[in-house]
């Protein structure tokens, strides 16, 4: 029988502003590296980090819930000048956060 993937809970957040800043920088670096560095990548990273910050100060620690919040709020972002979509951004945030926890994003193992 196939076992469901267990939920991933982030450690409690003592400094949401530092976490959001790290996420913004890491996400922009990822966006710039995957395709071309563009000004819109900075705006995408700022928006995703802003959502992340707000969720963390509200006490959200569940990775899945954080990603759904980012995905939902990024749907209103204008991606017409970008190679990306809200799904690519949410997936990138997931990979960055999992990597920061030492979890292999390829196989889901630590």
PEKA-V386868 format. One record per run of one state. SS is the DSSP state (~ for helix, > for strand, _ for the rest). FROM is the first residue (numbers start at 1). LEN is the number of residues. If there is no record, write none. Layout:
BEGIN
SS | FROM | LEN
SS | FROM | LEN
END
This chain:
BEGIN
_ | 1 | 8
> | 9 | 1
_ | 10 | 6
~ | 16 | 19
_ | 35 | 4
~ | 39 | 19
_ | 58 | 4
> | 62 | 1
~ | 63 | 12
_ | 75 | 11
~ | 86 | 15
_ | 101 | 10
END
